[in-house]
Amino acid sequence: MAIRAVLWDVDDTLFDYTTADRAGMRAHLVAEGLLEGYGTVEEALAHWRRITDAQWARFSAREATFEEQRRDRVRVFLTRPELTDDESDAWFERYLGHYEAAWALFPDVLPVLDALAASHRHAVLSNSSVHVQERKLRTLGVRDRFEAVLCAAELGVSKPEPRAFHAACEALELGPHQVAYVGDHPEIDGRGAAEAGLLSVWIDRVGVYDGGHDGSGRHRIASLAELPAILDTDTRFGAPSTFR
């Protein structure tokens, strides 16, 4: 059956999160006078990323709320467990100011949304919160491209659990076999969507894997410019992939 809708991840799929996070954190650390404790900016950024990943895992496992994982990122990074919620929130808000100043879409996003506007419905499924992603999409000027924005914080379930993908399909009133999912993480997005029965498309912008359709049920692309061809030629059921 033809693919009728595309579900999109946001961070590092539509939105260049990695670049914005690095630029924002660097500016924030300079403003806060915190770079002196690190040998290089890269070391500080790597430390922040490790803490972010660990706290996000707690949120995904429902061991912490969205707000709690943010506050704990600050406490761990500063090695100041005694910080109050208000103090942690204020520090994170100052970081957000620098981070948001660096927000940008990837250059292939608007062309592919334009190309698919008339042929497919579009929605977002993110492991973030609706408040965060709605604001991001509006600021980036693309919120009106998506008929729904669904996020783990409100759904109560995170990717790669099939229930997250199925909840998004239900919101669109479509079966999983009628929906494609596009995301940047090979397991959370790529394998998760495939195992949930969606047409899975992994956007591998940094070239981690170079093998096209890899046998796991997911398709690999290096640019969103390749997506329209995949939606027209669904090879999930054994036909050879036509892209590399």
Buried (B, 14 or more C-beta within 10 A) or exposed (E): EEBBBBBBBBBBBBBBBBBBBBBBBBBBBEEEEBBEEBEEBEEBBEBBBEBBEEBBEBBBEEEBEBBBBBBBBBBBBBEEEEBEEEBBBEBBEEBBEBBEEBBEBBEBBBEBBEBBEEEBBBBBBBBBBBEBBBEBBEEBEBBEBBEBBBBBBBBEBBBBBBBBBBBBBEBBEBBBBBBBBBBBBBEBBBBBBBBBBBBBBBBBBEEEBEEBBBEBBBBBBBBBEBBBEBBEEBBBEEEEBEBE
